[in-house]
Amino acid sequence: MSHPSALPQDASPVIAKGVDDEPLASNQREATNQLGLVIAVICALYTAFHIFVMNAYPLETWTYRMMHLSGGLVIGFLAYSALVQKAVPEEGMAPPRGIVEMAVLGLAALGVGYGFAMVAFAWAGWWVAGVAAPAPFVLQSHGLPLVAGTVLAVVAGWIWSPRDRSRVYLGDWLLCLASITVAGYILFVVGALRLRAGTSLAQPADLYAALAGVILILELTRRLTGLALVVIVGVFIAYSFLGPWLPGFLAHRGYDAKRFFTYIFTDQGILGDPIAVSSTYIILFIVFAAFLQASKVGDYFVNFAFACAGQTRGGPAKVAVFASGLMGMINGTSAGNVVSTGSLTIPLMKKVGYAPKSAAAIEATASSGGQILPPIMGAGAFIMAEVTGIPYTDIVIAAIIPAVLYFISVYFMVDLQALKLDMKGLPRSELPKFSVLIRQVYLFLPIIILIYTLFAGYSVIRAGTLGMASAAMVSWLTPFKMGPKQVFQALDLGAKMSVQMVAVCAAAGIIVGVIALTGVGARFSALLLSIADQSQLLAMFFAMCIAIILGMGMPTTAAYAVAAAVVAPGLVQLGVPVLVAHFFVFYYAVMSAITPPVALAAYAGAALAGSDPMKTSVEAFKLGLAAFIVPFMFFSSHELLMQGEWADIAHVFVSAMLGMFLLSAAVIGYFFGRIGVIPRVLLLAAALAMTDGGWLTDGIGLAVAAALFFWQRKMVTPASLSRGAVD
């Protein structure tokens, strides 16, 4: 019996290829050689370990988070080089190529190897003989070689790591060994380190292990996200030591290295909330996304969108809004979602007439919007529930209207731009057949089961696990049945997709630790209060800027964790409700991915489209402008977060929808025809009036829009519209 394919055979070759063939093909290429297979096995075991611990055999929290972090570091250094990201190991270890390189790597090997031997000896004594080594023996006076060896291995990677990555560099193997050494030390002295971390009782051994761990985290973060986040973390670390010499509210008494680094490596810093969320919710939904890819169910979502909207004007752009929003909601990283779905949608957008920068910007804007789309919100809903104590269901319900406003705004902009440029859709002959796809609607079951179980009261972990299982099960109704090989590929892919989140959440933990240690968050709240004495609106604008700056270079979840620690308490002290305050900073943390000058999602789209990164980020900022306005809307009108009477909620929602249309028309320059600068400014003012939520401002906005409409109908001829914009 033949089953209908998730990717119809009568679709065009471009669409039938699917968005996920390349990552799987990469994994398959790696698995054709011995070293690649070893790395794939490590990745699969890492993912399986998380699923097993979360569902069947819970570990002590400190131990589980440390193993999550250490495993992520090991996989990251094996799979991503110092010079390029993607590694395709084929021929084993790359040997040194010169005397200087040999000397540096030799010294690095001695330092890291010595530290590993000390920890291994002590660990073996504890496990075999049941006797813990005395504290002075384990790295107490010998930890400096571990730190020096780690630094030398990092520097060697910067200088000599092979660019073709045909083999894993020796320095990267040493960094893997250093990661295991740090984890071994911290786990071995788990009780003692907890008691003395961040106090005068901290030992030199604790300092060396923590310092080496921080170096490893920052190096992997640099490899995966670039220098932006590393520089931000470096500024915060420097702030911890320079406090006595800083002016005003930034001043503090300062801390010595031993107290600072040991404090950072606790559940108040690196092993705190960001890593806690990364090791549970984030990795769970990333693996769920990997199962959707491996089972080809994710391809069905994209093809269903093409069948519904591909033939309309600007069809591929509308498909990107739908498909990228849906997948971005699940996988939790804007830039990663751009790379996966954008590899399909961006070329097709260019094919129907979108400029490269516009195609990349649309994909980046839609992918970033997935992070605010309930019920998963890229794991943001679960983080917010954990930080605020507000029930998850309340957060999801509150997120509905703002998410609808954002996506309807992006849709309006896409449609108006296509209308302005007279774009067409893709021919029906090049699209999947809707009649075929509608008979496979059961492939939406993994998403439906996930949403149902979340609202039915199941734990997030149980709901995510059931979603994975359902993705594997429904694949048996298609030609792409998930057997052991496909499950292995999904586990392997899930680990590689989660490595970036491990690194950036650990780096974000450093920032959170600095904020907690120095108390700068409380002083920042006091600053916001003083600004609010002059103007509450100015204080909110200042909070917006800080949230965006803190989020630059970070994935959404890490950006929100930092912004929630710095900005949200100050807003709460201003009298803003907790839910509103956290949604406010969450939105701007999300939108940092498309905000110049550091817009990771826009840069990822620009690389795929071959456009200028800065111009693309500016274009994405324009398309996502609604997300910069919506937080101020629900700040002044809590009804947008489902707070209040239904009649008031309906009124604010309808007026905000009209405001989004006027905003889109102003940004694109098309309002029932091309318009010039002056009408665009008037429309923007009308849009802002409509978003205020009051009856008077709604009337003003509607009056301005109606006047422009009738002026356009009366004064502008079709011939002038075809020639260009008018004032």
N, C-alpha and C positions, 0 to 999 in steps of 0.2 A: 504494500500500500504506500503510495507516495503522499507526502505531506506538503502543504503549501509552504513556500519559502518565506522567511522573514524579509528577504531581499528579492523581489519578483524578478524572474528571469527575463521578462519583457521590458524591464526598465533600461535606461541608458547605461552604458558601461561606467560612466562617471559616478552615477548615483548608486549603481549596484555594487560598486567597490566598497562603499561604506566608510564611515569615519574612523573605524578602528582596525582596519586591516594592517596598517603600517606598524602600530605598536606590537601587534601580535606577530607580524612578520619579523620584526626586530628580535622579539623573544625567541622565535623559532630559529633565526640565524644564530643567536647566541647558543642555543641548545644543541647545535650541530657540532660543537667542539667540547672537549672535556672540561676546560676551565669554565666556559660559559655554562655548562650544565651544573657544575659545582655551585656557581653563583646563583643560578636559578633555584637550585635545591635549598640553598641558604635562605633565599627570599621567600620561597613557599613555606619553609618551616617557620620563619619569622611570622608570617601571616597566620598560619595554622595555630601557632602558639597563642596569639592574641585571641583567636576565636575560642580555643579550648579553655583558656583561663577565664575569659569573660562569661562563658556559658556553663562550664563544668567544674573547674577546679580553681577557685579564686585564690590569688596569692596576696600576701601582705602588701599593702599599698606602696610603701617605700620600695620594696623589692621589685614589684611589677613595673613601676615607673622607671626605675633604673635599668631594668632589662630592656624595656621598650626603647629608652634613649640609647643604650649601648648597642643594641642590635641595629637601630637606625644608622648610627655612626659607622658601624662595620659595613653594612650594605652600601651606604653612601660612598665610602672611600673605595669600595670595590667597583662600583658601577659608574662613578663620575670622577673624571680626572681633574687635575688642577687647572688645565688649560682649555679643555672643551668639556661639554656636559655629557654627551652620550658616549658610553664605553661599549665596544664590541670586542671583548677579549677573544683571541683566536690561538695564540701561540705560546701561552704561558707567561712567565715573568720577564719583563724587559730588563736586560743586564745594564750595569753602568757603562758609560761610553768614554770616560776620561779619568785621569788621576784625581783631579779635584772632586769630581762627582763621586768617585769611589771613596775618597777620604771622608767627604761629608756624610755619605750614606753609611759608611762604616762606623763613624762616631755616633750617628743617629741610632744605628742598630745596637751598639754597645749600651747606649743610655736607655733606650726603650727595653731592650732585652734584660738589662740588669734590674730595672724596675719590675718587669714582669716576673723575673725569677724570684725576687723577694716576696711579691704578693702570692705567687704560686706556692712557694715554700710554706708561707704562713697559712694559706688556705688549705693546703694538703695536711698540715699538722692539725688544723681544726677539724677537718672532715675525717681523717684517718685515725689520729690519736686522740681526738677530742680535747686537745690542748691548744689554746690560743697563744700565738707568739707574743712576747712582750711588746708593748707599743713602740719602744725606741728601735726595735729591730726592723719593723715593717715600714720602710721608706722614711723613717724618722730622721736619720742622718744621711740617707742615700736617695732621697726623692728628687734631688736636683738633677741627677743624670736623666731621670724620666722626663722632666720638663725640658731639659736641653735637647734630648733626643727627639722629642715631639716637635720642638721648634725647628730643628735641623731637617727633619723629614718634611715639614711643611714648606720650608724654603727650597729644598731640593725639588719638590713638586712644582713650585713656581718657575724654577729655572730650567729643569731638565726633563720634566714629564713629557713623554712623546705625544705629539699633537694628533697623530693618527689613531692613538689608543688601540693599536692592534694587540697590545698586551697590557696587563695591569702592572703599573710601575712599582718598583721595589719600595719606594717611599710610601706609597699608598698601603702596602702590606704592613709596613711599620706603624702607620697611623691606625690601622685595624687592631694591631697588637696593643698599641697604647690605649685604645678605647676599651679593650677587654681588661687591661691592667687597672685603669681608673675604676671601672665597674667592679672589678674584683676587690679592690681596696675598700671602696665605699660599702659594698655589700658585706664584706668581712667584718668591718668595724661598725656595722650599721647602728647598734645601740649606742656605742660610745660617741660616735660622730654626731648623732642627734642631740645628745646631751651637751656637748661642748661647742658645737658649731656656732659661730658668730659671737663667742664669748672670749674672755681672757684665758680660758682653759683650752682653747684650740691649740693643737699640736702642729709642729712643722710638717709632719706627715700629712695631716689633713690639708694644709695649704698646698703642698706639692700635688696631691691628687686632684684637688679642686681646680688649681690653676691649669694643670694639663687638660682637664675636662673642658674648661672654658675655651682654651686654645683650639681644641678639636671641634667644639661646637661652632666657633666663629669661622674656622676654615671651611667646614662643610657648608655653612650658610653662605659664605662667599662664593663657593663653587656653584651653588644651586640658585641663588637669587642675585648675585652681584654684590657690589660694595655698599650699596645704599643702606641696607639694614645693618651691616657690619659697622659702618661709620656711626650710625645712630646708637648702637650698643656701646661702641667705643666712647662716645660722648658721655653716655650715662656712667660708664665705668670711671672715666676721668673725673666726672662730677663727684663721685664718692670720695675721691682723694683730695680734690681741690676746694672742697666746701669752705674751709676757714678763710680762703682768700677771695671768695665771691661776694658780690654786693647784694644788698636788699634781701628779698624773700628767698633767694637761692642759697644763702649762706647756711652752713651747718658746721659741726665741730670736726668732721673728717674721721676717717677710719684707717687703721693700718691694714696691710695686705692680708695678714693672717685672719683677722676678724672678717674682713669683707668677703674674700673668696670662699671661706668656709660657710658663711651665711648664705651666699648666693647658691651654693649647692645643697639647699634644703628644700622642704616643701613650701617655704616662703619665697623661693626664687625659681631656679631651673626645674626643680621637681614639683612645682606648684600647679596652679590651675591650668595654665596653657598645656603643659605636658599631661596633666590628668585628663583633659578633654581630648588631646591628641591620641592618647593611648586607649581611649574608649570610643567616644562618639565619632571622632574624625576618621580614625582608621577603619571603623566599622562601615561607614558610608562610602569611604574610598574603595574598600573591598567589594561592597555592594555594586558600585559603579563598574569595577573590574569584572564582576560576574555578568553584568548587563552587556559589557563589551565582548567577553569571551563567548557568551551564549548567542551573540548577534541580536539580542532583544533591543539593545540600544540603537542598532541600525534601523530597526522597525520604527522607532519614534521619529527618526529623521525622515524616513521614507513616507511615513504617514503624513507628516507636515508638508512634504513636497507634493503628495497627491492632493492635499486639501488646498494649498495656496501657491503651488509652483507656477501655475499658468496665469495668475493674476499679475498686474503691473508690479514690477519690482519683486516678483515672487520669491527668488532666493533670499532676499533680505527679510521678508516676512517669515520665511521658514527659519532663518537664523534666530529671529526674535523668539519664536516658539520653541524650537529644538534646543537652542543654547540655554534658554531660560530653564527648561526642564532638566537638562543634564547638569547645568551649573548648580541647580538646587541640591543635587545629590552629591557631587564630587568635592565641593567645598573649596575650590581654588579657581579664581577667575582666569588667570593666565593659562593654567592647565586645560581648562575647558575651551579656551580660545584655540589652543593648538589642536585639540581633538576634533571638535565640530567645525572649526574654521578651515581645516584642511579640505573640507568639502564645500562649505557654503561660500567662502571667499572667492575661489575661482569662478563659481557660478554667478555670483553677484557681479564680478567683473565682466562676465560673458554677456549679461543683459544690459550693460552700460554704466554701472557704477564705477566711479574713479577708484583706484587702488586704496587711497586713504579713506574714502567713504566706506568701502567694503570692509576694510579692517576695523574701522571705528564702529560700524554697526555690530559686527561680531563681538568686539570687546564690550560694547555697551550692554548687549543682550546677555553675554556670559557673566558680566559683573552683576546684572540684575537678578540672576539666579540665586545669588547669595541672600537676597531679601524676599525670596518667593517661598511662602509657606507650602507645606508644613515642615520642611527640613531646614531650609534657609542655610544650606551649606554647613550644617551643624550649629549655626548661630543661635537658633531657638533653644537648643539644649544648654549651650554655654550661658545664655542669658538667664535661663531658669535656674541654673546652678549658682550664678553670681548673685542674683536678686532674690531668690527664694519664691518668685512668682510661679504659679503652676504652668507647666508647658502648654496646656490647652489654652490658657488665657493669652499667652504670648502669641500663639499661632493665630488665634481669632483676631487679636489686635493688629497683626501684620497683614491682614487680607486687603483692606482698602488701600493702604500706601503702596503695596505691591501692584495692585490693579492700576492705580494711577501712574506708576512708573512705566509699566509695560504698555499701557494704552498710549502714553505720551510717545514712547519710542515707536510704536506702531504708526501713530499719526505722522511722525516725522518721516518714517520710511515711505509711507504712502504718498505724502505730499511731495517728497523729493522725487519719487517716481513719476508723479503727475506733472511736476514742474519740468522734468527732463524728458517727458513723453517716452518713458520706458515701457517695454513689453515684458511679459513673463516668458517662461520656457515653453516651447511647443509641447503639446500633449503627448506627442510621440516619444519625447525624451523623458517623460515622467512615469513613475510607478502608477499602476492602475488602481484607482480608488476602490473599484468593485472587488479587486483581489485583496487589498489590504483590509477592507472593512470586515472580511470574513476571518481575519486573523486578529481581531480586536482583543482576543484573549491574551495577547502578548503584553497588554497593559496590566495583567494580573499582578506582577511583582510590585508595581507602584501602588495598585489598589490595596493589596494585602498589607504593604508597609503602612499606608495611611490608616487603614482600618485598625490594625493592631495598635498603632500609636494612640488612637483615640479610644480604643476599647480598654485601655488601662494596662496594656502590657508594658514591660520595661523597654526602654529604648534599645538595649542590647538584644533582647529577645525579638523585638520587632524587626531589627536590622538583619538578624540571623534568619528569620523566617523569610524575609525578602530575598536573601541570597539563595536559600533553598528553593523558593518558588521560581526564581530566574532559571535555575538549573532544571527544574521540572518542566516548565513550559517549553524549554528548548527541545524537549523530546517530541513536541508536536510540530517541529520544523526539521529541515534536513541538517541543521547544525546542532545535533544532540551533544550535550555535555557529558562526556565520559571522564575517566580518570585523567586523561591527557589534558582535556580542556579545563578541568578543575585545577589541575596543577598550573596551567598557564594563567588562570585567573588569580590564584594565590601568588604566583610570581609577579604578575603585573600589579597586583594590589600593593605588594611591598615596595616596588619601585615607584609607584605613584605616591606612596605615603612618606617617602624619605624626605622630600622637601618640607612637608608639614612637621616632621619630627625636628628637623634642624631649626626652622623658624620659630616653632613653639618654644624650643629650648632657649633660643636667643631672646624671644619675647619674655621668657621667664627671668632672664637676667635683668631686663628693664623693670619688670614688676618687682623684683627683689630690691633693686636700687631705690625704687619709689617707697617701698615699705621700710627699708633700712634708714633712709635719710629723712623721711617724713615730708618730702617735697609735695606729695599729693595733697596733704592737708594745707600746706602753705599756698598751693595753687588754688585750692578752694577759697581760701581767704582773699586771694587776689581777685577771683571772680566776683566775690561778694562786694569788694570795694568798687569794682567797675560797675556792678549793677546799681550801686548808689547813684551813679550818674545816668546810666541807661541799661535797662535789662536787655534790650535788643542788642546793644553793643557787647554785652557780656556773652550772649548766645553766639554772636558772630565770632568772638574771640575763641569760644569753646569749639566752634566748627573748625576754625583754622588749626587749632592744636590737634584735634582729632584727625584731620587730614594729614598733617605733617607727621604725626606719630605713625600713621598707617602706611606711609610711603615706603615701598620696598617690602612690605609684608603681605602674606596672604590674609584674607579677611578675618579668619578666626583669631589669629595672633594679633592683628591690628586692633580688633575689638577688645581683646583681653587687656591690652596696654591702655587703650583709651578709657575703658571702664574703670581702670585703677586711677587714672590721672584726672579725667574730665568729669565723669559721671557724679562723683561725690560732691563736686562744686556745684553742679546743677541742682542736685537734690537740696543742698543748703540754700539755694536761691528760692526754694519753695516749689520747684518743678517735681511732679509726681515721679516716683522711682521708675515706673514703666516708661513714661515719656522721656525721662532723662536718658535711659539706657537705649531706647530706640533712636534717640537723637544722635548719640555718639556712634551707634552701630551703623547707621546709614552713612555717615561720613567716613567711617573706617572702611566700609565697602567701596565707596566711591573714590577712595584714594587710588584704586587700581586704574582709574581712567582720568586722574587729575594730573596735569603737567606740574612740574617737570619730570617726576618719577611715576610713570603710569605703566605698571607691569603688564596689565592686560592689553593695553593699546600697543605697547612695544612688541608683544607676542604676535598680535594681529598684523602689525607693520612688517614683521619678518616674513610672514606668510604671503602678504600681498605685494611685497617689494616696494613699499611706500616709505616716505620719510617718517621716522618714529615721532618726532616732535609735532609735525603737522597732523599726524594721525591721532595723537593724544589730545590735541586741541579740538579736532573734529569729534572725537569721542566725548569730550567734556560738553560740547554743544548738544550732542544727541542725548546725553544723560542729564541735561540741565534740570529736569524735573526732580531728580533725586536730591538736588541741592536746595530745592524749594520746599519739597514735601515735609521735611522735618520741621521747618518753621511753621508750616501749615498745621501739623498736629500739635505743635507747641502752643499755638494760639487757639486751636479748635480740637480739643481732646476727643470729640466725636469721631474723628478720622481713625482713632484707635478703638472704636466700638465702645467708647465711654460715654454714656448718656442715654437719652430717650431715642427710640427708633425714628421718630419723626425728624428730630434734629440730625441724627446720623444720615438719614436719607437726603435731607436738604444739603448738608455739607458735601456729601459724596457727589450729588448731581452737579452742584456748582463747581466743585473741584474738577470734575470730568470736563466740563465746558472750559474751565480755565486751562486744562492741559491741552485741549485742542487749540485754543488761542495762542498758548505758549509755543506749540509746535509750528503753527503758521508763522509766528514772528521769527522763529529761529531759521526756518527753511526759506521764508520769503515768498510764500504762496498761500493766498487766502481767496479761494474761488477765482484764482488768477494770480499772475505774478504781481508782486508789490515791491515798492522801493523802501528807502530808509525811514522816511517819516511814518508811513503806515505801519511799518514793522515796530517802531518805537511805541506807537499808540496801541498796537495789539499787545505788546509786552506789558504795558501799563494796565490794559484791560485784563490780561491774564492774571497779573498779580492781585488786582482788585477782586477777581472771581475766587481766588484761592484764600481770601481772608475769612470767609465763612459768615459774614454779616449780610443782612438783607440789603442795606444801603450800598455796600461795596459791590454786591452782586448786581444790583440795578445799574450802577455806574459802568461796570464791566460790560454788561449786556448792551447798554445804550451805545457805548463806544464801538463795540463789535457790529451792532446793527447799522450804525451810521456809516462805518467803513464799507459794509456789504452793499448798502444802497448807493453809496458814492461810486463804488466800483461798477455796479450794474449800470448806472446812469452815465458816468463820465468816461469810462474806459471801453473802447471798442475792441472787438476780437482781434483786429489787425494790430492794434497797439500792444495787446497782450502777447501776441506772437513775436513782436519785435523785442520785448524785454520788459524790465521792471519799470514801474512808474511811481512818481511821488505824489 
